[in-house]
């Protein structure tokens, strides 16, 4: 998502750069609302990618 990698453990998400550096951890409510989690993570990853100056390799 936005050039970052996300690893999920139930409602706990770890966010990594493409090189494997962990730059964030997010815990969302354990309500199994994964679409809502994805929308929240999309916004979080957008700003983390801007801060870390990471470009999405899937967009050209």
HELIX and SHEET records of a PDB file:
HELIX    1   1 UNK A   34  UNK A   51  1                                  18    
SHEET    1   A 3 UNK A   5  UNK A   9  0                                        
SHEET    2   A 3 UNK A  12  UNK A  16 -1                                        
SHEET    3   A 3 UNK A  22  UNK A  27 -1                                        
END                                                                             
